[in-house]
Amino acid sequence: MGQTGPDKGKGGKYLVQPPDAQPPVDTGKYYLAKSETMNVLVGFRVLDPAPAKGKALVDDRLRHRVRAHRSLFR
C-alpha cells in the first residue's frame, strides 16, 4: 500500500480477505490481499509536515473511505 504499493500512492481500493474466502466476482475493482488469520492490523502515517494539513487528510479522506464489512464472517 502507499507509494511503494501496487497503486503507487494514487488511492487504489484494497480488499483484505479472511482465510479460505473466495474472491468476489468484481475483483477487478480491488487489489486483493489474503490474511492468514482473522485479525488484520492496518497502520499508516501522514507525511505532510504541516500538522493541520495532516489532520485534514485523515479527517477528510481516510475516516470516510476505510470500511470494514462484517458480512464476510457470517
Secondary structure, 3 states (H helix, E strand, C coil): CHHHCCCCCCCCCEEEECCCCCCCCCHHHCEEEECCCCCCCCCCCCCCCCHHHHHHHHHHHHHHHCCCCHHHHC
